[in-house]
Amino acid sequence: MPFEGTTAIVTGGASGIGLAITEALAEQGCSVAVLDLQQEALDEQVARLRDLGRDVHGHVCDVTDRPGVEATVERVREEQGVPLILVNNAGRPLFRPFLGITLEEWQGVLDVNLTGTFHLCQVVLPGMVDAGWGRVVNISSSSTHGGQPYLSGYVAAKSAVVGLTKSLALEHGPDGITVNTIPPGFIDTPMLQADAARGRLGPGGVDDAIARTPVRRIGRPEDIAHVCVFLCQDESSYITGQVIGVNGGRNT
Ligand SMILES: NC(=O)c1ccc[n+]([C@@H]2O[C@H](COP(=O)([O-])OP(=O)(O)OC[C@H]3O[C@@H](n4cnc5c(N)ncnc54)[C@H](O)[C@@H]3O)[C@@H](O)[C@H]2O)c1
């Protein structure tokens, strides 16, 4: 139980990649606080994991709502202890031709994918600084490697997450805190399935994407969780400010 007694926060942990990260950290002994918008999915997953004996707490929280984030993190501190692992995973795409994006949509996609990460980092990092130890993993996107048509706002937000990650790593390295980002590529989650159903993966859909992936399979949420757990380990203290691609070789 390498993480016994360590509290972690995972945003967007009621589904897909965040859920797999929650499961993996809890399995290793972490007390995990899951912050998510979806009450029903959150209740269902937290109950399932608790039945397995995991120490997992669910909080309905919108990462874009600063007062809500502050109140939730305070509750986590009281109920589970000071969070020393933070996984900023909550996110959503905006699929739209660039010329059709409204200012409201642009700000909305930046709010969730970038400013949510800013809020959580600002609220959680002081506890890590006091403890002299912390792990932050930001989930960005493989679309940041080469750009993506019709996803300009999303790619802009996720690219900014990469920049934020690098700067925070430099600023808080002396505090014993590592900050890294995993840009996932093509992972089988409800988000990807929704995109495939709407034809957003192109005419060849999932099969075509697999054919263009060197390891010839779709990614699994566990592929990301595995690397996230690795980055959170105490032994990973010399890895910071890094972009660790997990994409089956689609981006090198
Ligand atoms: N699936 C992929 O192939 C892929 C590729 C690149 C990047 N990503 C990124 O990985 C992360 C997880 O994606 P996923 O595929 O598991 O998606 P998902 O839709 O299955 O899960 C996302 C979760 O985030 C939650 N969420 C969304 N907005 C939120 C908010 N404002 N506050 C709190 N929670 C919120 C949702 O309720 C959901 O439970 C996202 O940041 C996504 O951009 C995924």
The ligand as a Tripos MOL2 file, in Angstrom:
@<TRIPOS>MOLECULE
LIG
   44    48     1     0     0
SMALL
NO_CHARGES

@<TRIPOS>ATOM
      1 N1        -10.8750   10.1070  -24.1170 N.am      1 LIG1
      2 C1         -9.8690   10.5960  -24.8320 C.2       1 LIG1
      3 O1         -9.4950   10.0380  -25.8620 O.2       1 LIG1
      4 C2         -9.1840   11.8510  -24.3800 C.ar      1 LIG1
      5 C3         -8.1730   12.3400  -25.2160 C.ar      1 LIG1
      6 C4         -7.5040   13.4930  -24.8340 C.ar      1 LIG1
      7 C5         -7.8050   14.1220  -23.6510 C.ar      1 LIG1
      8 N2         -8.8010   13.6260  -22.8530 N.ar      1 LIG1
      9 C6         -9.0530   14.3480  -21.6090 C.3       1 LIG1
     10 O2         -9.1370   13.4370  -20.5350 O.3       1 LIG1
     11 C7        -10.0090   13.9510  -19.5290 C.3       1 LIG1
     12 C8        -11.0520   12.9140  -19.1790 C.3       1 LIG1
     13 O3        -11.8230   12.6430  -20.3510 O.3       1 LIG1
     14 P1        -12.7250   11.3450  -20.5400 P.3       1 LIG1
     15 O4        -12.5110   10.9050  -21.9300 O.co2     1 LIG1
     16 O5        -12.5420   10.4080  -19.4020 O.co2     1 LIG1
     17 O6        -14.1790   12.0430  -20.5060 O.3       1 LIG1
     18 P2        -15.5320   11.6970  -19.7390 P.3       1 LIG1
     19 O7        -16.5480   12.5840  -20.3550 O.co2     1 LIG1
     20 O8        -15.7610   10.2360  -19.7130 O.co2     1 LIG1
     21 O9        -15.2220   12.1870  -18.2550 O.3       1 LIG1
     22 C9        -15.0720   13.5420  -17.9500 C.3       1 LIG1
     23 C10       -15.6250   13.7850  -16.5530 C.3       1 LIG1
     24 O10       -15.3770   15.1520  -16.2340 O.3       1 LIG1
     25 C11       -16.5410   15.6730  -15.6100 C.3       1 LIG1
     26 N3        -16.6100   17.1160  -15.7720 N.ar      1 LIG1
     27 C12       -16.7910   17.8090  -16.9240 C.ar      1 LIG1
     28 N4        -16.8290   19.1240  -16.6530 N.ar      1 LIG1
     29 C13       -16.6570   19.2720  -15.3130 C.ar      1 LIG1
     30 C14       -16.6280   20.3900  -14.4360 C.ar      1 LIG1
     31 N5        -16.8010   21.6200  -14.8960 N.pl3     1 LIG1
     32 N6        -16.4300   20.1650  -13.1270 N.ar      1 LIG1
     33 C15       -16.2950   18.9140  -12.6460 C.ar      1 LIG1
     34 N7        -16.3350   17.8140  -13.4270 N.ar      1 LIG1
     35 C16       -16.5280   17.9970  -14.7410 C.ar      1 LIG1
     36 C17       -17.6950   14.9700  -16.3230 C.3       1 LIG1
     37 O11       -18.8900   15.0150  -15.5510 O.3       1 LIG1
     38 C18       -17.1470   13.5610  -16.4890 C.3       1 LIG1
     39 O12       -17.4630   12.7410  -15.3840 O.3       1 LIG1
     40 C19       -10.5940   15.2410  -20.0970 C.3       1 LIG1
     41 O13        -9.8750   16.3530  -19.5940 O.3       1 LIG1
     42 C20       -10.3740   15.0920  -21.5830 C.3       1 LIG1
     43 O14       -10.2910   16.3440  -22.2290 O.3       1 LIG1
     44 C21        -9.4890   12.5140  -23.2050 C.ar      1 LIG1
@<TRIPOS>BOND
     1     1     2 1
     2     2     3 2
     3     2     4 1
     4     4     5 ar
     5     4    44 ar
     6     5     6 ar
     7     6     7 ar
     8     7     8 ar
     9     8     9 1
    10     8    44 ar
    11     9    10 1
    12     9    42 1
    13    10    11 1
    14    11    12 1
    15    11    40 1
    16    12    13 1
    17    13    14 1
    18    14    15 2
    19    14    16 1
    20    14    17 1
    21    17    18 1
    22    18    19 2
    23    18    20 1
    24    18    21 1
    25    21    22 1
    26    22    23 1
    27    23    24 1
    28    23    38 1
    29    24    25 1
    30    25    26 1
    31    25    36 1
    32    26    27 ar
    33    26    35 ar
    34    27    28 ar
    35    28    29 ar
    36    29    30 ar
    37    29    35 ar
    38    30    31 1
    39    30    32 ar
    40    32    33 ar
    41    33    34 ar
    42    34    35 ar
    43    36    37 1
    44    36    38 1
    45    38    39 1
    46    40    41 1
    47    40    42 1
    48    42    43 1
@<TRIPOS>SUBSTRUCTURE
     1 LIG1         1 GROUP 0 **** ****
